[in-house]
């Protein structure tokens, strides 16, 4: 149950940042190690979201099992970071 709340929160953040125009056109997460220019809010929350999936197999399992319930762009952005094997 906690994993569902966590993934729902990350999806909500992602959608809000898109709405505010902070997300790049691709919707992919930009991390500080990428050295790619991006909105600071996008980078900061992207770091949080990617780290959250990287450190939680429960969150990854939930996203993998319920990917159809989330925005495709969000799922693709998580998948591109290779933090949830099998996504």
LINVEN-V499756 format. One record per backbone hydrogen bond with DSSP energy under -0.5 kcal/mol. NH is the residue of the N-H (numbers start at 1). CO is the residue of the C=O. If there is no record, write none. Layout:
NH:CO
NH:CO
This chain:
5:1
6:2
7:3
8:4
9:5
10:6
11:7
12:8
13:9
14:10
15:11
16:12
17:13
18:14
19:15
20:16
21:18
22:17
23:17
27:24
31:29
34:31
35:31
35:32
36:31
39:22
43:39
44:40
45:41
46:42
47:43
48:44
49:45
50:46
51:47
52:48
53:49
54:50
55:51
56:53
60:56
61:57
62:58
63:59
64:60
65:61
66:62
67:64
69:66
70:67
75:71
76:72
77:73
78:74
79:75
80:76
81:77
81:78
82:79
83:78
87:84
